[in-house]
Amino acid sequence: MLSRIARGISSSPTLAISAKAKQMKSEGVDIIGFGAGEPDFGTPQHIKDAAIQAINEEFTKYTPVPGIPELKEAICTKLKNDNGLHYGPDQIVISNGAKHSLANAFAVLLDPGDEVIVPAPYWVTYPELVKLCHGKPVIIDTTAEDGFKLTVAHLEKAVTAKTKALILNSPSNPTGRIYLEEELKAIADFAVEKGIFVISDEIYEKLVYGKNKHLSIASFNDQIKALTIVINGVSKSYAMTGWRIGYSASAAELSKAMGNIQSHQTSNANSIAQKAAHAALSGSQDCVQEMCRAFDNRRRFMVERIRKIPLLEAIEPEGAFYLFVSVEGLINRSYAGKVITGGDDFAEYLLEHFAVAVVSGSAFGAPNYIRLSYATSMENIERGLERIEKFVCSCT
């Protein structure tokens, strides 16, 4: 009955754990959740005001499919000022969230059987989007020892005659790691040499901590820029997840093709949300810095607190709002007669017995890990980590 593509797409493990946690919460259980993939802050007022004004001015009709001119211009300005990237408005496509922009990118690049290199740990949707576009995800395992980063050594082993593209996500979901300039330069040179496209997911670029800096791989030279599709949006940086505005920047031939595909699949992104996104990008950025400072405080607290819990290990994240925690020290230990074999068991028992929701690393291609989001209050973080410590110390 179902198509081969439909049968081959996995459901989202992150949504499954969230659904179970919500059910328990509706039954009166005091659930503490670390699964959130969105800021816990409200959308800044000046952005909401722009949306209200758009409604009052009846800006509620269809817009050009690739986006309204003023928003595309604002994105071009942002890319120039923040990333040293020069694009024209005809190279920008506004979509219904960064996930939609990614789907557009794969749709214009992939023919059946084309391979896309996906470094693990990866965001759960990358392999599924590749499969939806009849491509083949080639998963490359990275480790904590190499900073959970893709290297040229990885690429040399993975590239075949069918390799069409590779995915980069910096800062990363789920690890919070950021690629350094020399690391990106090496990958860029390799991609240019082999003629491989780069899908550069930069959605967390504003959420960077300490002395760390975000750098777009497209900024090195015209050759790698021509092969790169930059993916970004306003959801994470401006607490606008529900507004559903993402965008891509690419060579004109690619952007035109993405616009054509989008015109038949969804048409334009929400008109009101586009006006709000314009206010976000062109208005004061103080709201971003305020949110980033709060995330940084939580990040530092969580890292220090996790390191005091026996058998757990975590690399300090440099960006985004996730902490990726190894539970390998608990494998083959048990709780209440149940053996822990990896992140799935850890997450299940923790939720069932201690009412704390985390996401298993298996969702990201790293089964011996869990992901903790610090997009929640410091009170929840403190209480949740206390429960996690009790759980870990109760395992024998």
N, C-alpha and C positions, 0 to 999 in steps of 0.2 A: 504493500500500500504506500509506504513512504519512499521517497527517493533515496538513492544511494548517498547523496550529500547529507540529507537530513538524518539518515541513520548513523552517519559517521561523526556527527557533531555532538560533543559532550556537553552536559549541563554544567552550569557554573557551581563549583564547590563552595565558593564564597556566599552565593545566594542560599545554598542549602543550609549552611551553618547559621546564617542570619534568620532563615525561616524557623528553624528549630528554637533559636534563642527567643524570637518574637512570640512563638507559641508558649514557651515556658513563662515569659514575662506576662502574657495575657492571663495566665493561670495563677498569677500572684507571686511568682518567684522573683527574687531580687537579683536580676541578671546584670552583670557588668560586662560590657562589650568592648572588645579590642579589634573588631572586624571592620570598622568603618573605613571606606575608601573616599571619604569626603570631609572637608573641613567642618568643624562643629561651630563655626562662627556664622553669623547672619550675613547676607549680602549687604555690602556697604550702602548707606542711605542714598548717596548721590547716584548710584547705579539704579536703585529702585525708583528714584525720582525721575530718571530719564525714561524708564519704562512707563511710568504713570503718565508722563507728558506725551509719550508716543500714543498711548491709548486715547488720551483726551484729544489729540490732534488727528484721530482716526487713521493712524498709521497701521492699518490692520488688513491691508490687501497683499496680494502677491508682490514679491520683489524679484529683481533679476536673480536667476538661479545661483550664480556664483557669489551673490551677496550685494548689499547696498554699497554704492561707491565710497561714501564717507568711512565706512568700516574697513573696507579694503585699503583705503589710503592710510587709515590709522595703523593697520597691521604692517603696511610697508614702512611707515615711520618707526614703529616699534622694532621691526627686524633690523633696520638700519642702525638705530641708536643703541639697541641692546646687544645685537649679535654681529654687527658689521656686515650685514647681508643686504644686498641691493636687489630688490624685486620690484617689478611694475605691478599695478593693480590687476592686469590681465593674467598674472601668474599666481594669483590668490584665489582660493575657492573656500567660501564659508559653508560649513556643513552643520549637521545636527549633532554636534559633539565631536571630540577628537576620535572617538571610536568610529564614527561615520567617515571621517577623513581617512582613517586607516583603511577602511573597507573600500573607499574610492581608489586609494593608492594601489591596493592589491588587484582591484578589478581592472585597472588600466595596464598593469605590468604582466600579469600572469596568464599563460596559456596552460592547458591541461598538462600536468606532469612537471611543470617548472618547479624548481626547488628554492626554498627560502630558508636561510640560516637563521635560527632562533636560539640565542644563548640562554641557557637555563642557569639560575632561576629566571623565569619570564612572567610577564603579566598573563593571566589565564586566557585572555582572548586572542593573543597573537596566533597560536597554532590553529585555532578554530576559524579565524578570519582567512588564513591561508587556505585551509581546506574548503571553505565556502567558495573560494574563487578558483577551485580545481587545482590548486597548487599542492606541493608536498613540503610540510615543515620538516626541516632537518635540525634536530635538537642537539645543541652542543653543551655539554655539561661543564660549567665552571665551578670553582671551589673557593672556599674561604681563603685558602692559601694564596690564590691569585686574585683575591679581592672581588670575586664574583664578576670578573670582567672578561670579555672576549678579547683574544689576542690574535696576532697574525699566525702564530703557531697553531692555534685552533683552526683558523681559516684554511691554512694550507692542507690540513687533514680532511676538511669538510667539503671543499670546493670540488665540483664535478662539472662536466660539460653542460649539465642542466641547471646549474646555479644561476638564478636570475637576480636575487636580492638578498640582503641581510638586514636584520633589525637591530637598531641601537636604541636603548632607553636610558637616558642620563639627564637628571638623577633617576635612579631605578626604582620601580615598583617590582619586587618587594624588598630589595636589599638596602635601598637608600644610598647606593654607591654612585660616585661621579667619575667619569672618565677624565684623566689628565690630558693636557695638550699633546704630550709626546705619544700617548696611547692612541688618541684619536688620529694623529698625523700618520702613524704607522698603518692604521686600518684604512685611512683615506688613500694612501699611496697604493695599498694592495687592491682596493676596490677599483681605482683608476686603471691599474695595470691589467686587471682581469675583466674590466668592463661590467662590474657588478653594481646594481643599484643599491642605495642605502635608504632605508626608511628610518628617519631619525625622529623618535618620539620624545619631544622636549616639554611635555605637559607640566612637569614639576620644576621647570627652570628657575622660577622665582623663589622657590623654597629651598634655599641653599644656606648652609650654616658655617660660622667661623670664618676662616680664611679661604674656604673652598670657593671655586668659581665655576660657573657653567660656561661651556664653550660649544658652539654648534659645529659639527663636522663639516658643514657646507661652507664654512668661512675660510678654509685654507686656500683654495684656488678655484678658478673657473671650471677646471676639469671635474673635481669632486662635487662642486655645486650643481653641475649639469646632471650628475648621477644621483643627487639627493632629493628626496621629498621630505621637507620639514613638516612635522605634525605638531600642532600646538592648540591652545584654546584658553578659555577664561575660567573653566570650572574649578581648578585647584587653587590658582593664584588669587582669585577674587571671590571665593566661596559661592560659585554660581553653578554648581553641578546640575541643578534642575532646570537651568535656563537652556541647556543643550546648544552651546555654541562652540564649535571647534573650527580649525582652519588648516589648510595646507598651503605651502609655498614650494614651487617647483618650476622646472623649465616650461615654457609656454605651451609646447606640444602636449606635455603631460597634464597641465592644468586645464587646457581646453577639453581634453578627453575626459577628465574627471567631471568637469562641468556638464558635458554631454550625458554621461552616465547618470549623474545625480538628477538631471532634468527629467529623466524617465522613471527613476526610482522613488524620489521623494520631493522633487522640486526644491524650492528655496527653504532655507532655515527660517525659523519663526521671526517674523518682522519685528515684533516688539523686543524680543531678546537681542536682535541685532543692534537696535538702538541702545539697549542697556550695555551690550558689549563695547560699543563705541565709547560710551561714557567711562567704562572701566579702563580702557586702553589710553584714552586721551585725557582723563582727569587725574586728580591727585593720586599718587602711589603710596601715600602714608598708610592706607589701610593694609596694603600688602606687607609693609615693613612691620606694622603692629602685629599682624597675624604670625609673621615669620619669627618674631621675637618670642611670642608665646610658645610656638612649636619648639623653638630651640631650648627654652627652659624645660619643657616636658621631655625632650629628647635626652638632655644631659642627665636629668633625674632618672629616667628609665634605664639608661645604660649603666649608671652607677648602681642602681638597685638590682638589676638583673645579675650583675657581676657578683653580688653578695649571696645569690641563691646557688646552692651547690648543684652540680651536674648540668647546669645551663651555661651556654656560651653565646655571646653576641658580638658582632663587629659593629663599631660605632657608625651609625649612618651619617652621611655627609649632606644629604638632601632628602626631599620628599617628607613623608611623615609616618614612616614604618620602621620597625625594628625587627630584623630577621634573626631568630633565635634557634640555635642548635639544641635538639633534645637527644642527641646521640648518646649522651651519658646515662640516659634513662632506659635505653633499649634493653629488653629482656628483664627489666624490673617489673614489678606488678603493683597494682592497687586494688584492694578488695577482691583479690583472687584473679584479677584480669591482667594479662601480660601486655606490656607496652612494646609494640613492634615498630613504632615510628610516630610521625606527627599526627596521623589520622587518629590513632588510639589516644594519644595525649590530648588532642582537642576534644574527642568524644567524652573521655572520662572527666576531664576538667569541667566541661559544661554540665554533665550529668550530676556530678557530686559536689562541685564547688561553685556552680552557677557563673562561670566565667567563659565568655565566648571568644575564641581565637580562631584563626584560619590555619589549617594544616598546610605545610609546605608542599604536600603532594599536588595541591592546586597550581603550584608554580614550577613543578618539575623538580622539586627538592624534598623528597618524602621524609627526611629526618629533621625537618625544621618546622617551625611555626612562625606566623607573621603576627606581630602586634602593632596596631595603629595607635599613634599618640594624638590622633584627632579626636580627643575626648578630654574631659576636664581633669585637672590635677587630682581632684578628690577621687574620681573614678580610677585613675592610674594608681594612686596609692592603695586604695582598697583592693583593686584587682590584683596587683602584684603581691599583696599580703596573702591573698587566697592562693595564688599560684605557688608561692613559697610553701604554704601549708601542704598543698597537694604534692609537690616534689618531695618534701621531707617525709611524707607519709608513705612514699613508695619504697618497697623493700626488694 
